[in-house]
Amino acid sequence: MLKRFLVLYHIPTHVMDEWLKTDEAERKKQESALMQEWGKWMAQHGDRIVSTEAAGKTKLANAAGIADIRNSIHMMSIVQAESHDAAAQIFKDHPQFVIPEASMEIMELRPMG
């Protein structure tokens, strides 16, 4: 039986801030190239991806209240794999790694209750 894993895609906020300063034409060119590589990667691994969603603005809720914050998470996926190691191997050569300091966290999801 396949297990489910949460994947959090990280790009540090300072890297994103610098990226947004890039000339728009150059940025679009690089984004297009990355999306092509993403498409190739999905062709190889898409059967394991249950869902991928872009992360929007973030709010932090704690005992002190609710506040707007920024973090490094820009996307998340749910993937299926036989094991934690197998899930991590899916992402070992992910095209996002062309982005400086990009990383991913892969966490096993366990049913509650």
C-alpha positions in Angstrom: 0.0 0.0 0.0 1.3 3.4 -0.9 1.9 6.0 1.8 1.2 9.7 1.5 3.7 12.5 2.0 3.5 16.2 2.3 6.2 18.1 0.3 6.9 21.7 1.2 8.8 23.6 -1.5 11.1 26.4 0.0 12.7 29.4 -1.6 14.2 31.8 1.0 12.4 35.2 1.0 15.7 37.1 0.2 16.1 34.9 -2.9 12.6 35.7 -4.0 13.1 39.4 -3.3 16.2 39.4 -5.5 14.4 37.5 -8.2 11.7 40.1 -8.4 14.4 42.7 -9.2 15.4 40.8 -12.3 14.5 42.4 -15.6 11.0 41.2 -16.5 12.0 39.9 -20.0 14.8 37.9 -18.5 12.6 36.7 -15.6 10.0 35.4 -18.1 12.6 33.7 -20.2 14.0 31.9 -17.1 10.5 31.0 -15.8 9.6 29.5 -19.2 12.8 27.4 -19.2 12.0 26.2 -15.6 8.4 25.3 -16.6 9.7 23.3 -19.5 11.9 21.3 -17.2 9.1 21.0 -14.7 6.9 19.5 -17.5 9.7 16.9 -18.2 10.0 16.1 -14.5 6.2 15.7 -14.2 6.2 13.3 -17.2 8.5 11.1 -15.2 7.0 11.5 -11.7 3.4 12.7 -12.2 1.9 9.4 -11.4 3.1 9.8 -7.8 1.8 13.4 -7.4 -1.7 13.5 -5.9 -1.9 17.3 -5.8 0.3 20.4 -6.1 -0.8 23.9 -5.0 0.9 27.3 -4.9 1.1 29.0 -1.5 -0.4 32.4 -1.1 -0.1 35.0 1.6 0.5 33.6 5.0 -1.1 34.4 8.4 0.3 33.1 11.7 -2.1 32.2 14.4 -0.9 31.7 18.0 -1.9 32.6 21.6 -0.9 36.3 20.9 -3.3 36.6 18.0 -3.2 36.6 14.2 -0.6 38.3 12.1 0.5 38.5 8.5 3.9 36.9 8.0 6.3 35.8 5.2 8.0 32.5 5.0 10.0 30.5 2.5 7.2 28.1 1.5 5.9 28.9 -2.0 4.3 25.6 -2.9 3.2 22.2 -1.6 2.4 18.8 -3.0 0.9 15.6 -1.7 2.8 12.5 -3.1 2.4 8.8 -2.9 5.3 6.4 -2.5 6.2 3.0 -0.9 8.4 4.6 1.7 9.8 7.9 3.0 13.0 7.3 1.2 11.2 6.5 -2.0 9.2 9.7 -1.7 12.4 11.7 -1.2 14.0 10.1 -4.2 11.3 11.5 -6.4 12.6 15.0 -5.7 16.4 14.3 -5.8 16.8 16.0 -9.2 13.8 18.4 -9.2 14.1 21.3 -11.6 13.5 23.8 -8.7 17.1 23.2 -7.6 18.3 25.6 -10.2 17.0 28.3 -7.9 19.6 29.4 -5.3 19.0 27.9 -1.9 15.8 26.1 -2.9 14.9 23.1 -0.9 12.1 20.7 -0.1 10.8 19.1 3.0 9.2 15.6 2.6 7.1 14.5 5.5 5.1 11.3 6.0 1.4 11.9 6.5 -0.2 9.6 9.1 -3.9 9.2 9.7 -5.2 10.7 12.9 -7.8 9.1 15.1 
